[in-house]
Amino acid sequence: MGGRVARTARTSLAVMGVALGVSLLLPATPAAAHNSLTGSDPADGARVAAAPARIELRFLSRVDPATTKITVVGPDNVPAAGAAPRFAGSRVAVPFKPGKAGLYIVGYQLSSSDGHPVKGEVRFTLTTGTPADPTSPSPSPSPAAPSPSVGTALPPTGAATTAGPAVPAARSDDDGTPVWPWLVVAGLVVAGLGAVLLRRRATRS
């Protein structure tokens, strides 16, 4: 009886040891693992000549939009995200708004299912930038001096600008006949009367 109990106890201990060893060899379940980035497009460190329409990030497990923040900046720290990120399970797509050629940095920050924060970044280089913005219009030239109107004669160079005294025109009657002949006749009449008077005085004396 005692031998049978001892054998049973030894068998139970062996089974428990095997079960413990198997549990130690099994990997951790995905629920206990932290979320992490598994890939991106463009890939980290890539050099691209044609700007992609969007940037895609792929993670190990589902991404919660409420606790996820994605940023995209280009040369001179200029924002390059064309719109808000779009979430689809474990993938996040961000519309890309390219600018100058140079280094672009995609930053991400999210929370795992166990609350552990996960953050990192993806860097890629755009070798061909967008055309430069058109230059601002040049200032309009100053208005030219107004030119003389057609039909206006300019005085010749060196000509005197002041006009001489105007010669008065001979007065005339309303009908256009000159007045001076009548003045001469009147003067002759007065002179003749004066001569007659002088003769009469000389005769009386």
URCOR-V893615 format. One record per residue. N is the residue number from 1. RES is the residue in three letters. PHI is phi in whole degrees, 0 to 359 (999 if undefined). OMEGA is omega in whole degrees, 0 to 359 (999 if undefined). NEAR is the number of other ideal C-beta (glycine too) atoms within 8 Angstrom. Layout:
N	RES	PHI	OMEGA	NEAR
N	RES	PHI	OMEGA	NEAR
This chain:
1	MET	999	181	4
2	GLY	295	180	5
3	GLY	292	180	6
4	ARG	294	179	7
5	VAL	295	180	8
6	ALA	295	179	8
7	ARG	296	178	8
8	THR	297	180	8
9	ALA	294	180	8
10	ARG	295	179	8
11	THR	295	179	8
12	SER	296	179	8
13	LEU	294	180	8
14	ALA	295	180	8
15	VAL	296	180	8
16	MET	295	179	8
17	GLY	294	178	8
18	VAL	296	180	8
19	ALA	296	179	8
20	LEU	294	180	8
21	GLY	295	179	8
22	VAL	295	180	8
23	SER	295	178	7
24	LEU	287	181	6
25	LEU	280	181	5
26	LEU	289	178	5
27	PRO	289	179	3
28	ALA	292	179	5
29	THR	289	180	6
30	PRO	301	181	7
31	ALA	295	182	5
32	ALA	271	183	6
33	ALA	274	176	10
34	HIS	280	177	7
35	ASN	290	181	12
36	SER	202	178	7
37	LEU	284	179	12
38	THR	252	180	6
39	GLY	177	181	6
40	SER	205	176	12
41	ASP	220	2	7
42	PRO	295	180	9
43	ALA	288	179	9
44	ASP	298	180	7
45	GLY	86	183	5
46	ALA	286	173	8
47	ARG	240	184	6
48	VAL	238	179	11
49	ALA	268	179	6
50	ALA	259	182	5
51	ALA	293	179	9
52	PRO	287	178	9
53	ALA	288	180	5
54	ARG	209	176	8
55	ILE	250	182	13
56	GLU	244	175	10
57	LEU	244	179	14
58	ARG	242	184	9
59	PHE	242	183	14
60	LEU	292	181	9
61	SER	225	185	10
62	ARG	302	181	6
63	VAL	254	180	13
64	ASP	270	181	8
65	PRO	300	183	7
66	ALA	290	184	4
67	THR	242	183	6
68	THR	246	178	14
69	LYS	232	179	7
70	ILE	238	177	12
71	THR	232	177	10
72	VAL	225	179	14
73	VAL	229	180	10
74	GLY	245	179	15
75	PRO	305	182	10
76	ASP	63	178	5
77	ASN	60	179	5
78	VAL	275	179	9
79	PRO	301	183	8
80	ALA	231	175	12
81	ALA	270	183	13
82	GLY	282	181	7
83	ALA	197	181	5
84	ALA	290	179	4
85	PRO	295	175	10
86	ARG	244	186	7
87	PHE	251	177	9
88	ALA	214	181	6
89	GLY	67	181	6
90	SER	264	181	8
91	ARG	245	177	11
92	VAL	229	179	14
93	ALA	243	180	11
94	VAL	239	175	16
95	PRO	303	186	9
96	PHE	258	177	13
97	LYS	242	186	8
98	PRO	289	176	9
99	GLY	230	180	9
100	LYS	289	174	9
101	ALA	293	180	7
102	GLY	150	184	9
103	LEU	276	176	8
104	TYR	242	183	13
105	ILE	238	178	10
106	VAL	254	179	15
107	GLY	259	178	12
108	TYR	225	177	16
109	GLN	213	182	8
110	LEU	210	180	14
111	SER	244	176	10
112	SER	281	180	12
113	SER	296	179	6
114	ASP	269	178	6
115	GLY	89	181	6
116	HIS	287	180	7
117	PRO	288	178	8
118	VAL	233	178	13
119	LYS	218	179	7
120	GLY	180	181	7
121	GLU	207	176	7
122	VAL	239	181	14
123	ARG	242	173	10
124	PHE	215	184	14
125	THR	246	175	10
126	LEU	265	186	13
127	THR	276	179	7
128	THR	234	182	7
129	GLY	272	177	8
130	THR	284	178	7
131	PRO	302	180	3
132	ALA	294	178	4
133	ASP	295	178	4
134	PRO	300	181	4
135	THR	293	179	4
136	SER	292	182	4
137	PRO	299	180	4
138	SER	291	181	4
139	PRO	297	181	4
140	SER	292	181	3
141	PRO	296	180	4
142	SER	294	182	3
143	PRO	298	180	3
144	ALA	286	179	5
145	ALA	297	182	3
146	PRO	297	179	4
147	SER	274	181	5
148	PRO	298	181	6
149	SER	292	181	5
150	VAL	296	178	4
151	GLY	94	179	4
152	THR	266	181	6
153	ALA	275	177	4
154	LEU	264	178	5
155	PRO	294	179	5
156	PRO	297	181	5
157	THR	297	178	3
158	GLY	84	181	3
159	ALA	285	180	6
160	ALA	292	183	3
161	THR	266	182	4
162	THR	266	179	4
163	ALA	268	179	3
164	GLY	289	181	4
165	PRO	296	181	3
166	ALA	283	179	5
167	VAL	277	182	4
168	PRO	294	178	4
169	ALA	281	180	4
170	ALA	297	180	7
171	ARG	290	180	5
172	SER	217	177	7
173	ASP	288	180	7
174	ASP	298	182	3
175	ASP	271	178	4
176	GLY	98	180	5
177	THR	283	180	6
178	PRO	294	183	8
179	VAL	271	189	10
180	TRP	296	177	7
181	PRO	299	179	7
182	TRP	294	178	7
183	LEU	295	179	8
184	VAL	296	180	8
185	VAL	298	180	8
186	ALA	297	179	8
187	GLY	294	179	8
188	LEU	294	179	8
189	VAL	297	180	8
190	VAL	296	180	8
191	ALA	294	179	8
192	GLY	293	177	8
193	LEU	298	179	8
194	GLY	295	180	8
195	ALA	293	179	8
196	VAL	298	180	8
197	LEU	297	180	8
198	LEU	295	179	8
199	ARG	294	180	8
200	ARG	296	178	8
201	ARG	294	180	8
202	ALA	292	180	7
203	THR	291	180	6
204	ARG	296	182	5
205	SER	285	999	4
